[in-house]
Structures are given as structure tokens and as C-alpha cells.
């Protein structure tokens, strides 16, 4: 039976030709980046504090797109990846929190099936017996590994878990885990809502009108926004945000707090973590935005909301 292939809003095509791939690799070989300067680890990690927290809202950046979100008494992990390598590239920084230091996890939310966002080697070591909220098309990959508590979602599907509302929202991206499964599962972000807070985990995306559509349906307090893997821009623009486009998307959403993620952990494209932060800072200053709304976490740092 022919498998369904998912698409972006406005059917934006993210496919690249072999010629474009060769051009990118040639450019990469011609401009080597210094990867020795990395995003710092937080000097004072609050592991003991969040290990027992079941009342306050907090966000801990573990690295890349992996965050521990504590809201409404739940422990939630986004796109759990503790892998030491991604393809041929070594991880640039160790995770901000070791797997053994995590509390028991109630919910795992997955944005899409790329290996830097979904690592089953990590998942099998998570504490607890979590429920998995995944894009449509991914459930079978969990079930074949023995995971039963798996809920699939289409764009704008919502459901309530322990008095907390989860909604799967669009992103502009693509996915692939094998030679034959390109776009056979979907991709997107998750909005998590309690009575007091709303947190939008954007996942992985290029800039798109979806931010404006989401703003029409939701009030967003805190945005976990990707800012890395954008260079070369002619190759990446449909699938990844530049720091400038990340700010534009945040303003579309009318968010209150911007937390950058998806940078400085793996060398997936030709930009570096410090470059992404420098461009983000420059855009924030250029637009004269309130500095208190930008929360750049160190790896392993916790923000209490």
C-alpha cells in the first residue's frame, strides 16, 4: 500500500537536488569554522531543586532542542537527544543535565523524526513511564520498540493530559529516517497550556505564515525558538530559521519571552553557536526590543517562570 506523504503549508518544497548538495559541500570545505568556542555550561545547575519540583513552572535547556519543561506538576521532555554523535559529527558540548539526573518523566513531546530530534537510544534510558505525543505517522516506530502509550497528532489536534492542554501546530520542515520514508510522518511544534502559562516549543522550521496563523488561535507566553543550522542560507532557508527570521516569527506570535534553542550542540550546518547568538543579539538591538524578554540560557541553566 502506498504510504501517505506529508507536505508544508502552501506546499513549500524543501527538497534539494544533488547539484545543490555538491555545491554546499564544496562551500563547506572552503570555509572551515572554528568549533572550539562553544556555548558555556551553567555554573550553578539546579538539579536538586527541579528534581523535587511539582508546583512551579520551569524550563531547563539541556542542549539542541532538548528541554525539560516543568508545568502544572508535569515533567516534560522535548525532542530527547543525549547522543554523543550526530552522523559523522561529535557533539560539541555535553548535555546540560545527565540522563540519570532527570526526574521521572511524565510526557515526551516529539517535533519530528529527524535523528537530532528523536533518539531511541536516549528514550530507553528515560526515568518513569512517560506518554509520548508524536506527529502523525510516527507511532509505529514507537510501537515496534514496545512503547504503548503513544498518541499521534495532526496539525491543530488538541488533547488534555493531567489538566494540561497540548496542541500540535504546524512548522515548515521535512523528515526522513531511512532511504524510503521521506515525509511519511509529519512535523510541527507543540503548545503547552496550563491555567497560568503557555509555552510554545517550535521544533524545527523555516520562516512561514504559520506563525501568524498560530497567533490567531493562541496566546503565547514563552517561545522556545530555534535559531541555528541556517548557513548557507540559500540551502537552508526553507527548513531552518536565521536568527533574524526567528525574531520575526516571535513578533508574529506576539510572544512575551524568547528562549533560543537548536544551536551550539551539533555542527549540522555551517554556522556556529556563537555566530547565531551574535546575530540574535544584533537583531534584538536593531529592533530596540526589551532585553528582559530575551532569555539566552546557558546549557543546563533553568529559568523559573
Number of C-alpha atoms within 10 A of each C-alpha: 3 4 10 11 12 16 18 18 13 10 9 13 14 17 12 10 8 9 8 13 12 11 12 18 11 11 13 15 10 9 9 9 12 9 13 8 11 14 19 14 19 15 10 9 17 15 18 11 9 24 13 10 17 13 12 13 20 16 24 25 27 28 30 25 27 25 25 24 24 23 24 18 15 21 23 23 26 23 28 26 24 26 17 15 13 15 11 8 11 13 19 19 17 16 21 22 22 12 15 10 12 18 19 17 19 19 21 20 25 27 27 28 25 17 16 22 21 21 16 16 12 14 16 10 11 18 15 12 12 21 18 21 23 27 25 19 21 21 20 14 12 15 12 9 10 9 16 14 14 18 15 16 23 18 17 17 11 15 13 12 11 10 13 16 16 23 21 29 26 26 27 27 25 25 18 16 14 8 6 8 13 15 20 20 24 28 33 26 25 28 22 22 22 16 9 9 15 21 22 25 28 22 28 27 25 22 21 20 15 19 20 15 14 17 17 11 9 15 18 21 18 24 23 24 24 27 28 31 27 25 20 14 16 10 18 18 18 20 23 24 28 24 26 18 19 23 23 16 23 22 15 17 22 18 19 16 20 21 19 25 28 24 25 28 26 24 21 18 17 19 21 25 22 16 14 23 19 12 15 22 16 14 18 18 12 9 9 9 12 11 11 9 14 16 14 16 21 18 26 26 23 24 16 11 13
